[in-house]
Structure formats: C-alpha cells, structure tokens
Amino acid sequence: MNKLSEIVLFDLLKKDVTKRFFESNSAASPEISDWKGQDIVNFQEDVFAKTKSTLSEKWFYTYFKSEFKKLPRIDMLNILAQYAGYSGWSEFVQHHQMESTPGEEKEVKVEPEIQPEISEPVQKEEEKPQNPPPKKKSRLVPVLIFSLLAIGLLSTGAYFAFIYQKTYAFCFVDSDRNSMITEPIEITIARKNFTPLELFTEKGCIEFASKEDTLLMTVKSTYYKQDTFKINLHHYQGMETIRLEPDDYKVMLRHYSKSSQSVKERIKMLDEMIADDALIYQVYDNEYFGVEVLSKKQYINLVSLPTSSLKNFTLIEAERKSGKIVKIKFKIHSDES
C-alpha cells in the first residue's frame, strides 16, 4: 500500500481549491495554472473572504504557475486546505491517503478490540487470587489518579483551545474626519516564532485569531501615513478602532489629479507640489506594456485634460521630500471589460 507523495497531494489540493473557487466565481480557464490578472485578484479576495488570510501574487506564481521542488510552508498549506473545506493540511492528507487505500480502515479498527476480550477473562480465571479485597483497593488508587489527571488535562485543553481560537476585530478610522476608511489598507501582524500575518481590506475592518496577548501591527495605506501599533489583546472588549493620520500631500495630489476645477488652477497647484526631477510612473493593466515613465510636464498635461478617464485615476504610491513630491506611481483603469 503505497502512500501518495507530497507532490501528488499538493496537486490534489490545487484541484480541490480550484473546485471551491468555481462554486461562486468564474475564470478565463478551468486550470488554475493558466490564471492571470483579474482571475488571480478574484482568487485572492475569495481566499481572504473564506479564511481571513492572504496569498500574495508572487506566492501564486511560485506554486501554481511554475515547477517547484518542495512544498510551501505549513501555514500556507493550512490556508489552502481550509479554503478547500478542511480543518487544515493534516486532515486533507489523511482524507486523501485513506481514499487511496480503500478498506484499510476496517482492518485497523478490528485488531485492538480483540486483545482485551481474550487476555482479561483468562487471567482472572487462572490466577484466582486468594485476597481479592486488597487487590481491588490497590487498583482503585491508580484509577482515581488517572481520572483526576484526565479531568485536569481536559480542563487545560479546553482553556487553551478557547484562548487560541479567539477572534479579534479592528476597524480603521480617519483621524481628521472621524469616518471609516474605505481605501485599500495593508496590515502586517508580527507573530513570535512564526511568519507575519498579512491582511488586506478595502472595507475598513479586519478579523484575525491570535494566541498572544501583545502584538505589533503595521498599517500601510496609500493616502495615510504608515504607522505601527502595539496592541494589548489582554484588555480587548469587542470591536476596537484604530485611527490613521492622513498624508496631506498624497490626499492633495489625488484631489488635484482628479478634481473638476479649472485647468489653470489644477496646473498651478500640481506644479507647486511636484519636484521638477520627480520620478513618475504610469502602470498599465496591459501585461505586455506594464509601466511608462513620464516627465513632470507630461503628467500634469495628462491629468489636466478634462477627460472622463480621470474618474478612474488611482494613486498607487507617492513619496515626499523637503516639501515636494519626488515620486509618483499611478494607474488609470480601463473601462473595457
């Protein structure tokens, strides 16, 4: 009875993951290795919705679109197995190993039940102890000790199970406007002796499980200043809010790149905000022409023209130095499906 190899098991997991995705989504190809662009984004969002965990695009390309020599980390395997409907990688492996060797389970269950029925009665009939009362007392002590230990272990297990599985929720609020943030937010949670937990939200709130009382949470968002918060979960009492401070320059840059103000005023404000030697990149959805470098003048001319495409303007990244914007990365999404 040969057990399935790790590579074969991972291929089976990819099939189960693909099947789960198609239960509520669609893609250009039925094969997960052929997915790209929006299909990968839809898959990442579906994984987060079902497991509250994220998979990076780099990870997707490494393990789903190219040959690999070893399995992913166990935490990533657990995420995929949970997405496919299992409690984790161990349950998935057990399920498929049992399927590959049908009938084996019945043989294993019969053997341990035979021995107690044969050995116990024979021993009692042949020995016939002369002083049964003392023997019963001597057996009673270990039974009581074992029972007390079992109760203690069960209680401890239940306590730690509750701590480990507790879920925490946080929402992010604009500190100036006191309103929920609906911009994309990237959250990285440091975990002791484990890989960091990376989360993403466009709705302003996140949920995650933790077994640690204190953790560090780093928050990044295009229009808000990056910050790191020390969270004490010991005092957690329900949904909590974290206030993020807006990056005024990035907010202003977005405003004057999309506003309906007069062309003259828009050009004037952008010219004052952006450094003459600023690095400006336009990112395209087209996979064959990904990035174009623009000069300051080209950028201002592009966003100053009163075209309908400006409503699809998205600022990806902006850096400021000495009161001037020195780097801009942006995208104008296409309306084509």
C-alpha positions as CSV (number, residue, x, y, z in Angstrom):
1,M,0.0,0.0,0.0
2,N,2.0,3.0,-1.3
3,K,1.2,6.4,0.3
4,L,0.7,9.3,-2.0
5,S,3.7,11.6,-2.4
6,E,3.7,15.2,-1.2
7,I,3.7,16.5,-4.8
8,V,0.7,14.4,-5.7
9,L,-1.1,15.5,-2.6
10,F,-0.4,19.2,-3.4
11,D,-1.7,18.6,-7.0
12,L,-4.9,17.1,-5.4
13,L,-5.1,20.2,-3.1
14,K,-4.9,22.5,-6.1
15,K,-7.8,20.6,-7.8
16,D,-9.9,20.9,-4.6
17,V,-9.0,24.7,-4.3
18,T,-10.0,25.2,-8.0
19,K,-13.3,23.4,-7.5
20,R,-14.1,25.5,-4.4
21,F,-13.3,28.7,-6.3
22,F,-15.7,27.8,-9.2
23,E,-18.5,27.3,-6.7
24,S,-19.1,31.0,-6.5
25,N,-16.7,32.5,-9.1
26,S,-15.7,32.2,-12.8
27,A,-12.3,32.4,-14.6
28,A,-11.0,32.5,-18.1
29,S,-9.6,29.0,-17.8
30,P,-10.6,25.9,-15.8
31,E,-7.0,25.3,-15.0
32,I,-5.6,27.3,-12.1
33,S,-2.1,27.4,-13.6
34,D,-3.5,29.4,-16.6
35,W,-5.0,32.2,-14.4
36,K,-3.6,35.7,-14.5
37,G,-4.5,39.3,-13.9
38,Q,-8.1,39.7,-12.6
39,D,-8.6,35.9,-12.1
40,I,-5.7,35.9,-9.6
41,V,-7.1,39.0,-7.8
42,N,-10.6,37.4,-7.6
43,F,-9.0,34.2,-6.2
44,Q,-7.0,36.2,-3.6
45,E,-10.2,38.0,-2.5
46,D,-12.2,34.8,-2.3
47,V,-9.4,33.2,-0.1
48,F,-9.5,36.2,2.2
49,A,-13.3,36.1,2.4
50,K,-13.3,32.4,3.4
51,T,-10.2,32.2,5.6
52,K,-9.3,35.8,6.6
53,S,-5.8,35.1,5.3
54,T,-4.0,36.4,2.2
55,L,-1.9,34.9,-0.5
56,S,0.5,37.2,-2.4
57,E,0.6,37.2,-6.2
58,K,4.3,36.2,-6.0
59,W,3.4,33.1,-4.0
60,F,0.7,32.3,-6.5
61,Y,3.1,32.4,-9.4
62,T,5.7,30.4,-7.5
63,Y,3.5,27.4,-6.6
64,F,0.6,27.5,-9.1
65,K,2.2,28.7,-12.3
66,S,5.7,27.2,-12.2
67,E,7.5,24.0,-11.3
68,F,8.6,23.7,-7.7
69,K,10.9,21.4,-5.8
70,K,9.4,21.4,-2.3
71,L,6.0,22.0,-0.7
72,P,5.0,25.5,0.6
73,R,5.2,26.4,4.3
74,I,2.8,24.5,6.5
75,D,0.8,27.7,7.3
76,M,0.2,28.3,3.6
77,L,-0.9,24.7,3.2
78,N,-3.3,25.1,6.1
79,I,-4.8,28.2,4.5
80,L,-5.4,26.4,1.2
81,A,-6.8,23.3,2.9
82,Q,-9.2,25.4,5.0
83,Y,-10.3,27.2,1.8
84,A,-11.0,23.8,0.2
85,G,-13.2,22.9,3.2
86,Y,-10.8,21.0,5.6
87,S,-9.7,21.9,9.1
88,G,-6.1,22.0,7.8
89,W,-3.4,20.2,5.8
90,S,-3.3,17.2,8.2
91,E,-7.0,16.4,7.7
92,F,-6.6,16.9,3.9
93,V,-3.7,14.5,3.8
94,Q,-5.5,11.9,6.0
95,H,-8.6,12.1,3.8
96,H,-6.8,11.5,0.5
97,Q,-4.4,8.9,1.9
98,M,-7.5,6.9,3.1
99,E,-9.1,7.3,-0.3
100,S,-6.0,5.9,-2.0
101,T,-6.1,2.7,0.2
102,P,-9.8,1.7,0.5
103,G,-10.7,-1.0,3.1
104,E,-7.6,-0.4,5.2
105,E,-9.6,1.5,7.9
106,K,-11.8,-1.6,8.7
107,E,-8.8,-3.8,9.3
108,V,-7.1,-1.4,11.7
109,K,-10.2,-1.0,13.8
110,V,-10.8,-4.7,14.4
111,E,-7.4,-5.6,15.9
112,P,-7.3,-3.5,19.1
113,E,-10.7,-4.7,20.2
114,I,-9.7,-8.4,20.2
115,Q,-6.9,-8.3,22.8
116,P,-8.8,-7.1,25.9
117,E,-11.6,-9.6,25.5
118,I,-9.1,-12.6,25.4
119,S,-6.5,-11.6,27.9
120,E,-8.7,-10.2,30.8
121,P,-11.1,-13.1,31.4
122,V,-8.3,-15.8,31.1
123,Q,-6.1,-14.0,33.6
124,K,-8.9,-13.8,36.2
125,E,-9.9,-17.5,35.8
126,E,-6.4,-18.9,36.1
127,E,-5.0,-16.7,38.8
128,K,-8.0,-16.8,41.3
129,P,-6.3,-14.6,43.9
130,Q,-6.8,-15.6,47.5
131,N,-7.2,-12.0,48.8
132,P,-9.4,-10.1,46.3
133,P,-10.3,-7.2,48.6
134,P,-6.7,-5.8,48.9
135,K,-6.2,-6.2,45.1
136,K,-9.4,-4.1,44.4
137,K,-8.1,-1.4,46.7
138,S,-4.7,-1.3,45.1
139,R,-6.4,-0.9,41.7
140,L,-8.6,1.9,42.9
141,V,-5.8,4.3,43.7
142,P,-4.3,4.5,40.1
143,V,-7.8,4.7,38.6
144,L,-8.5,7.7,40.8
145,I,-5.2,9.3,40.0
146,F,-5.7,8.7,36.2
147,S,-9.2,10.2,36.4
148,L,-8.0,13.3,38.1
149,L,-5.2,13.7,35.6
150,A,-7.6,13.2,32.7
151,I,-10.0,15.9,34.1
152,G,-7.1,18.3,34.6
153,L,-5.8,17.8,31.1
154,L,-9.3,18.2,29.6
155,S,-9.8,21.4,31.5
156,T,-6.4,22.8,30.5
157,G,-7.0,21.8,26.9
158,A,-10.4,23.5,26.8
159,Y,-8.9,26.6,28.3
160,F,-6.1,26.9,25.8
161,A,-8.4,25.9,22.9
162,F,-10.6,28.9,23.8
163,I,-7.5,31.3,24.0
164,Y,-6.0,30.1,20.7
165,Q,-9.3,30.3,18.7
166,K,-10.4,33.6,20.0
167,T,-11.0,36.1,17.1
168,Y,-10.3,39.8,17.3
169,A,-11.8,42.6,15.1
170,F,-10.4,46.1,14.4
171,C,-11.7,48.9,12.2
172,F,-9.6,51.8,10.8
173,V,-10.9,55.4,11.1
174,D,-9.7,58.7,9.5
175,S,-8.4,60.7,12.4
176,D,-9.3,64.0,10.8
177,R,-12.8,63.2,9.6
178,N,-13.6,60.6,12.2
179,S,-15.1,58.3,9.5
180,M,-14.5,54.7,8.4
181,I,-11.6,54.4,5.9
182,T,-12.7,52.7,2.6
183,E,-9.3,53.0,0.9
184,P,-7.2,49.8,0.4
185,I,-5.2,49.1,3.7
186,E,-2.4,46.5,4.1
187,I,-1.9,45.1,7.6
188,T,1.1,43.1,8.8
189,I,0.9,41.5,12.2
190,A,4.2,40.2,13.8
191,R,3.9,36.8,15.4
192,K,6.5,35.3,17.7
193,N,8.4,32.3,16.3
194,F,6.1,32.3,13.2
195,T,5.8,34.1,9.9
196,P,4.0,37.5,10.0
197,L,0.3,37.5,9.3
198,E,-0.5,39.7,6.3
199,L,-4.1,41.0,5.8
200,F,-5.8,43.3,3.3
201,T,-9.1,45.2,3.4
202,E,-11.0,47.8,1.4
203,K,-13.9,47.9,3.8
204,G,-12.1,49.4,6.8
205,C,-12.2,46.4,9.1
206,I,-10.3,43.1,9.7
207,E,-10.7,40.0,11.8
208,F,-7.9,37.6,12.9
209,A,-7.2,35.0,15.6
210,S,-4.2,35.2,18.0
211,K,-2.8,33.3,20.9
212,E,-0.6,36.1,22.0
213,D,-1.6,38.9,24.5
214,T,0.6,41.6,22.9
215,L,1.4,42.0,19.2
216,L,2.8,44.6,16.8
217,M,0.5,45.7,13.9
218,T,2.0,47.7,11.0
219,V,-0.6,49.5,8.8
220,K,0.1,50.9,5.3
221,S,-2.4,52.7,3.0
222,T,-1.8,55.0,0.0
223,Y,-3.4,58.1,1.5
224,Y,-2.4,57.6,5.1
225,K,0.9,57.7,7.0
226,Q,2.4,54.3,7.7
227,D,2.3,53.5,11.4
228,T,3.0,50.6,13.8
229,F,0.7,50.0,16.8
230,K,1.4,47.9,19.9
231,I,-1.9,46.1,20.6
232,N,-2.6,44.6,24.0
233,L,-5.3,41.9,23.5
234,H,-5.5,41.2,27.2
235,H,-7.8,44.2,27.6
236,Y,-9.8,43.5,24.4
237,Q,-13.5,44.0,24.9
238,G,-15.0,43.8,21.5
239,M,-14.7,45.6,18.2
240,E,-12.0,48.3,18.5
241,T,-11.0,51.2,16.3
242,I,-7.5,52.4,15.2
243,R,-7.1,56.0,14.0
244,L,-4.9,56.6,11.0
245,E,-3.5,60.0,10.2
246,P,-4.0,61.2,6.5
247,D,-0.9,62.0,4.4
248,D,-2.0,65.5,3.4
249,Y,0.3,65.7,0.3
250,K,-1.0,62.4,-1.1
251,V,-4.6,63.5,-0.5
252,M,-3.9,66.8,-2.2
253,L,-2.2,65.1,-5.1
254,R,-5.1,62.8,-5.7
255,H,-7.5,65.8,-5.4
256,Y,-5.8,67.9,-8.0
257,S,-5.2,65.0,-10.3
258,K,-9.0,64.2,-10.4
259,S,-10.7,67.4,-9.5
260,S,-13.2,69.3,-11.7
261,Q,-11.6,72.6,-11.0
262,S,-10.4,74.9,-13.8
263,V,-7.4,73.7,-15.8
264,K,-5.3,76.7,-14.8
265,E,-5.8,76.2,-11.1
266,R,-5.1,72.5,-11.4
267,I,-1.9,73.0,-13.3
268,K,-0.7,75.7,-10.9
269,M,-1.2,73.5,-7.8
270,L,0.4,70.4,-9.3
271,D,3.4,72.4,-10.5
272,E,3.9,73.7,-6.9
273,M,3.5,70.3,-5.3
274,I,5.7,68.2,-7.6
275,A,9.5,68.4,-7.8
276,D,11.0,69.2,-11.3
277,D,13.0,65.9,-11.3
278,A,10.3,63.7,-9.8
279,L,10.1,60.1,-10.9
280,I,6.7,59.5,-12.3
281,Y,5.4,56.0,-13.4
282,Q,2.1,55.1,-15.1
283,V,1.1,51.5,-14.6
284,Y,-1.0,49.8,-17.2
285,D,-3.4,46.8,-17.0
286,N,-1.9,45.5,-20.2
287,E,0.5,42.7,-19.4
288,Y,2.7,43.5,-22.5
289,F,3.2,47.1,-21.6
290,G,3.3,47.4,-17.9
291,V,4.9,50.7,-16.9
292,E,5.7,54.0,-18.6
293,V,7.9,56.8,-17.2
294,L,6.6,60.3,-17.5
295,S,8.1,63.7,-17.0
296,K,6.5,66.2,-14.6
297,K,5.1,68.2,-17.6
298,Q,3.7,65.1,-19.2
299,Y,2.0,64.0,-16.0
300,I,0.5,67.5,-15.4
301,N,-0.8,67.6,-19.0
302,L,-2.3,64.1,-18.7
303,V,-4.3,64.8,-15.6
304,S,-5.2,68.4,-16.5
305,L,-7.1,67.4,-19.6
306,P,-10.9,67.3,-18.8
307,T,-11.4,63.6,-19.9
308,S,-13.8,61.1,-18.5
309,S,-10.9,58.7,-17.9
310,L,-9.7,60.7,-14.9
311,K,-12.5,59.3,-12.8
312,N,-10.6,56.0,-13.0
313,F,-7.4,57.6,-11.7
314,T,-5.8,55.6,-8.8
315,L,-2.7,56.8,-6.9
316,I,-0.6,53.7,-6.0
317,E,2.4,55.4,-4.3
318,A,3.8,58.8,-3.7
319,E,6.9,59.9,-1.8
320,R,7.6,63.4,-0.5
321,K,11.0,65.0,0.3
322,S,11.6,68.6,1.5
323,G,8.0,69.6,0.9
324,K,7.9,68.3,-2.7
325,I,6.5,65.1,-4.2
326,V,9.6,63.3,-5.6
327,K,8.0,60.0,-6.7
328,I,4.5,59.2,-8.1
329,K,3.1,55.8,-9.2
330,F,-0.4,55.8,-10.6
331,K,-2.9,53.9,-12.8
332,I,-5.8,54.9,-14.9
333,H,-8.1,51.9,-15.1
334,S,-9.5,50.9,-18.4
335,D,-13.3,50.8,-18.8
336,E,-13.0,47.8,-21.1
337,S,-14.1,44.5,-19.6
